[in-house]
């Protein structure tokens, strides 16, 4: 399934074809709606949209103005702080800024794995290679809106995140350390036309399988 954010391909850079998932730069308080389109959509969204798309739509700062601050916590040492600020400067310009810091501790489950025909797990002297169960996510976005006409907009936005967590995949778990996901996007939106250019990059830190 092709993952989009505001119409931008938000899959992992580098040809892996994996969705960004938890490394996305959007915070909860800036999500307006989530659109799911089933089935092949390559005619509209390109060759990777053969199973459907999942598009996250964020809030327009002109319709959702103001400042939101959220602090939360829970078991597993979880703490989360999030900020969203949006304002309409005048009839032409508007902007928004978001940020998040979330940390906690994953459940300490030791899995059993087979490597090269050898067994590793809780019953052996060689445990699974999980260095730490702490997770941390830091993410931010900034967007500038310019109204070319009352019904057309030019939008420039940037987003970035730094992530450390346990990632589950089809061969077990990987420990992701300080992986960075970033993008820069410019787009024109009107009732008749839509055009965009964007650049997405991923800086891979370290990982342990």
Buried (B, 14 or more C-beta within 10 A) or exposed (E): BBBBBBBBBBBBBEEEEEBBBBBBBBBEBBEEEEEEBEEEBEEEBEEBBEEBBBBBBBBBBBEBBEEBEEEEEEEEEEEBBBBBBBBBEEEEBBBBBBBBBBBBEBEEEEEEBEEEEEEBEEEEEEEBEBEEBEBBBBBBBBBBBBBEEEEBBBBBBBBBBBBBBBBEEEEBBBBBBEBBBBBBBBBBBEEEEEEBEBEBEBEBEEEBB
